[in-house]
Amino acid sequence: MQKIRLRDAHDQFVNFLKGKKHSASTIVAYGKDIDQLITFLEELEKHNVHEVGKEDLEAFLATMSKKGYTPKSLSRKINSTRTFYRFLKVNEYITDDPSLLVEHPKYELAPPRILTPTEYRALRDAARNDPRMFAIIELLLQTGIRIGELANLRMSDLHEDSLTIRPYEKHEERTVPLNKPAKDALKHYLDIRPNVSEDRIFVTKSGKPFLIRNIRTAVERYFRLAEIENAKVNDLRHTFVAHHLKHGVSLVLLSKILGHKRLSTTERYLNFVQDRAKDTTTFLEL
C-alpha cells in the first residue's frame, strides 16, 4: 500500500475522471464533493488517506446534514466518496474501503413532473415566434432526448426521418425517430440559422455553440412566459415518456429510444400512467 496525502489524491482523482471522459458537470460535482470532504477531514487534523475511517465519513455526513443538506444530497456525496475510494483502491493507496460501510440515507424520489397537453401546448405557443427556441422545445418534447444530447447535436446527425444521438456521459450512440412537428420546427430554424462554419445545430447569433446552461435558462424563461409552474427542462423528457407509455408504446422500444441502460428505469414511469393503451409501435405527435 502506498501512502498519499488527501489533497494529492484529490488532484489525481480529478485527472482520472477527465481521462475517463466523464462530462464536465460530473467532474465538477465529484470534485466539489471530495474537496468538501477533505476540507472537513483537515479540520480533524487528518491529511493522509490511510488515516480516514468509517466514523470520519459518517461524521462528515452528520455535519452536512446539520448544515441543511437533504438526504438526496447526502446520498450523492456518498456516491462521490465511493467513486473516490474505488479509485484509491485500484491504485493501491488503500486496502480496505471504509465508504462501503457507510449507509445511504433513506429518501423518496419525487414523482416526475409530467406536463398536461394544455401545458405543453402553452409552452409551444409562448416560443412560437422564436424559431431556435421553438425547435429546441419541440425536439425535447417530441423525441425525449436529454438537454446535453441536444446541445451536442451536429448537422451531420440530422437525417430525413431521424437523429443520430452521439455517445454522451457513457450513454451509447442511438438513433431517434423524428416526427413531423419536430422536422417542421427544425426546418424552420435551419432556414434562419446563422451561416457559420460551426457544425453544432444550435448556435448563438454570433455562431458559437448554444451551451447547455444557456439552453436551460432560455427554456425555463418560456415556462414562466407560459405560466407553467414548477417545471424544468428535464420535465419535457418525463412528459415524452409518460404520454408515450399511456399511448401504449412498447416499453422495450421506448427504453431503446430514450437510451435507458435498464428497462426498470422506463418501467418506473408506469406508476404515474393511468389507463395504458394496448401495445403499439406508433409514436405520438405531442
Number of C-alpha atoms within 10 A of each C-alpha: 10 11 13 15 14 23 17 12 20 19 12 15 21 18 14 15 20 14 9 10 14 15 15 11 10 15 18 13 15 22 21 16 19 23 16 14 20 20 16 18 21 13 9 11 10 17 18 17 21 17 13 17 14 14 13 18 20 17 13 19 22 13 13 19 14 9 9 9 14 14 17 15 15 20 18 16 23 23 17 21 21 17 17 23 22 17 18 22 15 10 12 13 19 19 13 13 15 18 23 15 12 14 10 15 13 10 10 7 7 6 11 15 17 21 20 11 12 9 16 21 13 18 24 19 14 19 23 15 10 11 19 22 21 23 25 24 24 24 24 23 24 25 25 23 20 19 20 16 17 22 20 21 18 17 13 11 16 16 13 8 12 16 19 17 23 17 13 16 14 11 13 12 12 14 16 18 16 21 17 11 15 24 21 14 20 23 14 14 20 17 10 10 18 16 11 12 8 14 16 19 21 28 18 13 12 9 16 15 16 17 16 15 11 12 20 15 13 16 20 19 14 20 23 14 14 18 14 17 10 10 17 15 19 18 18 26 24 19 23 23 26 24 21 23 27 18 20 18 21 17 20 13 12 21 18 17 17 19 22 15 13 11 15 11 10 20 14 11 17 14 9 13 16 10 9 15 12 11 13 14 13 11 19 13 14 17
